[in-house]
Amino acid sequence: MTTAQAAATDTATGPATGTARPPRRAFLDWRVRFAALSVVWGFSFLLIKVGTDGFAPLQVTLGRMAFGSAVLVAALAIRRERLPRGARTWGHIAVAAFFINALPFSLFAYAELHISSSLAGICNATSPLWAMLLALVALREDRPTRRRVAGLGLGFAGVLTVLGAWRGFTGQDPLGTVLALLAAACYAVGWIYVRRTLAGLGHSHLSVAGTQLLLGTAQLAVATALFTSVPTALPAGPLLAVVTLGVLGTGLAVLVQHGLVADVGPTTAHTVTYVIPVIATAAGVALLGEELTWNTPVGAAVVLAGAALSRSRPREERR
């Protein structure tokens, strides 16, 4: 689960009933939860890298989804919430699960066979840029503005800086980089689809997210059975990485993100997007010994600046 998925489900869902719930007192201050979520999602790319050392990419993603689903199903049971009903709704959620979970998670896992976890985390930060680009094309209400166009241009200039375009993209594996960028674009496709098909249906965030992970797990179970063989061993390190990735990075992180959105609003909560690549890069360099050239952090900063600019609005629009 990433901020792209959380944003999609927040857009898709409304309150489960027509009455507002009373304010709740959070156990931890939102800043503490924000920092914890940043660390968990930032370390997700390191955990993917470790997981692929012992398992096939599809197996890593399947385990991640299965453990994440277990956490959300448990939360649904504790809160006594039901899954959404209706074949049409489940069909739309299945498509969302493919583009927001199964496909991008798998693409990132395959990408990290070829590129560093740091670069994968930076590529993930382009998802707001892809979302804005596709929204300008697919959503009539999102009209292009100079600010958005400038943000898109700046963001993709940052991508070219990360990849070292001036030296012919040498030093980066093209296949792995393309896979990671496609994964980030998948989030945007899923977000657009959710806005068009699931917005305003009245289902709770948790019920939609739980159903989404369950359907994504089923999709991956089929793909994994078809394209991989049963592991001959269960190495402790990669297995622990997959379990942690699922329980923390895909299950509990959804609950934390949902709480943040409820407490401080989606705009503030989703700024975690801009912290994730910083954590991912620091973790990859410090714990995996990944190399870091000057253009990687500089390009990442430009990407984040472009994403922030493309999502911002002039003062008169905010009033």
C-alpha positions in Angstrom: 0.0 0.0 0.0 1.2 3.5 -0.9 -0.1 7.0 -0.7 -1.4 6.5 -4.2 -3.6 3.7 -3.1 -4.7 5.5 0.1 -5.6 8.5 -2.0 -7.7 6.4 -4.3 -9.6 4.7 -1.6 -10.2 8.0 0.2 -11.6 9.4 -3.0 -13.8 6.4 -3.5 -15.3 6.1 -0.1 -17.5 8.2 2.0 -19.0 7.7 5.4 -20.6 4.3 5.9 -23.7 5.9 7.1 -25.4 9.2 6.6 -24.6 10.5 10.1 -21.3 11.9 11.1 -19.2 10.0 13.7 -18.3 11.8 16.9 -14.7 13.0 17.1 -12.3 10.4 18.4 -9.2 10.9 20.5 -6.1 9.5 18.9 -3.8 7.3 21.0 -0.8 9.0 19.4 -0.2 12.5 18.1 -0.7 12.7 14.3 2.9 13.8 13.9 4.2 10.6 15.5 1.9 8.5 13.3 3.0 10.5 10.2 6.7 9.9 11.0 6.0 6.2 11.6 4.1 5.9 8.3 6.9 7.6 6.4 9.5 5.2 7.9 7.3 2.1 7.2 6.6 3.0 3.6 10.1 4.3 3.0 11.6 0.9 4.2 9.1 -1.0 2.0 11.5 -0.8 -0.9 14.4 -2.2 1.1 12.1 -5.0 2.3 11.2 -5.8 -1.3 14.9 -6.0 -2.2 15.6 -8.3 0.7 12.5 -10.4 -0.1 13.6 -11.0 -3.8 16.9 -12.4 -2.5 15.0 -15.5 -1.5 11.8 -15.6 -3.4 10.5 -14.9 -6.9 9.0 -11.3 -7.3 5.5 -12.7 -7.7 5.9 -14.7 -4.5 7.1 -11.6 -2.6 4.1 -9.7 -3.8 1.7 -12.5 -3.0 3.0 -12.8 0.5 2.9 -9.1 1.0 -0.8 -9.0 -0.1 -1.8 -12.0 1.9 -0.3 -10.7 5.2 -1.7 -7.3 4.5 -5.2 -8.7 3.8 -5.1 -10.7 7.1 -4.5 -7.4 9.0 -7.4 -5.6 7.4 -9.8 -8.6 7.7 -8.9 -8.7 11.4 -9.6 -5.0 11.7 -12.9 -5.4 9.9 -13.9 -8.2 12.3 -13.0 -6.1 15.4 -15.0 -3.1 14.1 -17.8 -5.4 12.9 -17.8 -3.9 9.5 -19.0 -5.8 6.4 -17.5 -6.0 3.0 -19.2 -4.1 0.2 -22.1 -5.9 -1.5 -23.0 -6.2 -5.2 -21.3 -7.9 -8.1 -20.8 -4.6 -9.9 -19.0 -3.0 -7.0 -16.8 -6.0 -6.5 -16.0 -5.9 -10.2 -14.9 -2.3 -10.0 -12.8 -3.0 -6.8 -11.2 -6.0 -8.6 -10.0 -3.7 -11.4 -8.8 -1.2 -8.8 -6.9 -4.0 -7.0 -5.2 -4.9 -10.2 -3.9 -1.4 -11.0 -3.3 -0.2 -7.4 -2.0 -3.4 -5.8 -1.3 -6.5 -7.8 0.4 -5.0 -10.9 2.4 -2.1 -9.4 3.6 -4.2 -6.4 4.7 -6.9 -8.8 6.4 -4.4 -11.1 8.4 -2.9 -8.3 9.5 -6.4 -7.2 10.7 -7.2 -10.7 12.3 -3.8 -11.0 14.4 -4.3 -7.9 16.0 -7.4 -9.5 17.7 -4.8 -11.7 17.9 -1.5 -9.8 18.5 -0.3 -6.3 15.8 0.1 -3.7 16.8 3.8 -3.5 16.0 4.3 -7.2 12.7 2.3 -6.9 11.7 4.6 -4.0 12.4 7.7 -6.1 10.5 6.3 -9.1 7.6 5.7 -6.8 7.6 9.5 -6.0 6.5 10.2 -9.6 3.1 8.7 -9.0 1.5 12.2 -8.3 3.0 13.4 -11.6 1.4 10.5 -13.5 -1.8 11.1 -11.7 -1.9 14.7 -12.6 -1.0 14.0 -16.2 -3.7 11.4 -16.6 -6.3 13.5 -14.8 -5.8 16.4 -17.2 -6.6 13.9 -20.0 -9.3 11.8 -18.4 -11.1 14.0 -16.0 -12.9 17.0 -17.4 -13.0 18.8 -14.1 -9.2 18.9 -13.8 -8.4 21.6 -16.2 -4.8 22.3 -17.1 -3.3 25.4 -15.5 0.1 27.0 -15.9 1.0 25.8 -12.4 0.2 22.2 -13.1 1.9 22.2 -16.4 5.0 23.7 -14.8 4.9 21.1 -12.1 4.7 18.3 -14.5 7.6 19.7 -16.6 9.7 20.2 -13.5 8.9 16.7 -12.2 9.8 14.9 -15.3 13.0 17.0 -15.6 13.9 15.6 -12.2 13.3 12.1 -13.5 15.8 12.8 -16.4 18.3 14.1 -13.8 18.0 11.0 -11.7 18.5 8.8 -14.7 21.5 10.9 -16.0 20.0 11.8 -19.4 23.0 14.0 -20.3 25.3 11.0 -20.3 23.0 8.7 -22.3 21.3 7.1 -19.3 24.4 5.1 -18.5 24.7 3.8 -14.9 21.1 2.8 -14.6 19.5 -0.4 -15.7 16.9 0.7 -18.3 14.6 -2.3 -17.8 14.4 -2.0 -14.1 13.9 1.8 -14.3 11.1 1.5 -16.8 9.4 -1.2 -14.7 9.5 1.1 -11.6 8.1 4.1 -13.5 5.4 1.9 -15.0 4.5 0.8 -11.5 4.2 4.4 -10.4 2.0 5.1 -13.5 -0.3 2.1 -12.6 -1.2 3.9 -9.3 -2.4 6.9 -11.3 -4.5 4.7 -13.7 -6.1 3.0 -10.6 -6.8 6.4 -9.0 -8.5 7.7 -12.1 -10.5 4.5 -12.4 -11.6 4.6 -8.8 -12.7 8.3 -9.1 -14.8 7.3 -12.1 -16.4 4.2 -10.8 -16.4 4.1 -7.0 -16.7 7.7 -5.8 -19.6 8.4 -3.5 -20.9 4.9 -3.1 -21.0 5.2 0.7 -18.8 2.3 1.6 -16.3 2.8 4.4 -12.6 3.2 3.5 -11.7 0.1 5.5 -14.2 -2.2 3.8 -13.1 -1.1 0.4 -9.4 -1.4 1.2 -9.9 -4.8 2.7 -11.9 -6.1 -0.3 -9.3 -4.6 -2.6 -6.4 -6.4 -0.9 -8.4 -9.7 -0.8 -9.2 -9.5 -4.5 -5.6 -8.5 -5.3 -4.3 -11.5 -3.3 -6.6 -13.8 -5.3 -5.3 -12.4 -8.6 -1.7 -12.9 -7.4 -2.4 -16.4 -6.2 -3.5 -17.4 -9.7 -0.5 -15.6 -11.4 2.0 -17.0 -8.9 0.7 -20.6 -9.4 1.0 -20.2 -13.2 4.3 -18.6 -13.5 6.4 -19.7 -10.5 7.3 -22.9 -8.7 6.9 -23.7 -5.1 10.0 -22.4 -3.1 12.4 -25.2 -2.1 13.5 -23.3 1.0 12.2 -20.5 3.3 15.2 -18.4 4.1 14.7 -16.5 7.3 15.8 -13.1 6.2 13.7 -12.8 3.0 10.7 -14.5 4.8 10.8 -12.0 7.6 11.1 -9.2 5.1 7.9 -10.4 3.3 6.0 -10.8 6.5 7.0 -7.3 7.7 6.2 -5.8 4.3 2.7 -7.3 4.5 1.8 -6.7 8.1 3.4 -3.3 8.5 3.8 -1.8 5.0 0.5 -3.1 3.5 -1.8 -3.8 6.4 -1.2 -1.6 9.5 0.0 1.3 7.3 -3.5 1.5 5.7 -5.1 1.8 9.1 -2.6 4.5 10.1 -3.1 6.4 6.9 -6.9 6.2 7.3 -6.6 7.7 10.8 -4.3 10.5 9.6 -6.8 11.4 6.9 -9.6 11.5 9.4 -7.6 13.6 11.9 -5.7 16.1 9.7 -7.3 15.8 6.3 -6.1 14.2 3.0 -3.9 17.0 1.9 -1.7 16.9 5.0 -1.8 13.1 5.3 -0.7 12.6 1.7 2.4 14.7 2.0 4.0 11.6 3.3 4.6 11.0 -0.5 7.4 13.5 -0.4 9.1 11.9 2.6 9.1 8.3 1.3 11.9 8.6 -1.2 14.2 10.3 1.4 13.7 7.4 3.8 14.0 4.8 1.0 17.3 6.3 -0.2 18.7 6.6 3.3 17.8 3.0 4.1 19.2 1.6 0.9 22.5 3.5 1.3 23.0 2.8 5.0 21.7 -0.8 5.3 22.3 -2.3 1.8 25.4 -0.3 0.8 23.8 1.0 -2.4 25.8 3.6 -4.3 24.5 7.2 -4.5 25.7 9.6 -7.1 25.1 13.4 -6.9 22.4 13.4 -9.5 20.1 10.9 -7.6 19.3 13.1 -4.6 19.3 16.3 -6.7 16.9 14.7 -9.3 14.7 13.3 -6.5 14.4 16.8 -5.0 13.4 18.2 -8.4 10.8 15.4 -8.8 9.3 16.1 -5.4 9.2 19.9 -6.1 7.4 19.2 -9.4 4.9 16.9 -7.7 4.2 19.5 -5.0 3.8 22.3 -7.5 1.5 20.2 -9.7 -0.8 19.5 -6.8 -0.8 23.0 -5.3 -3.4 25.7 -6.1 -3.2 29.5 -6.2 -4.3 31.3 -3.1 -7.5 32.5 -4.7 -8.5 28.9 -5.5 -8.0 27.8 -1.9 -10.3 30.5 -0.5 
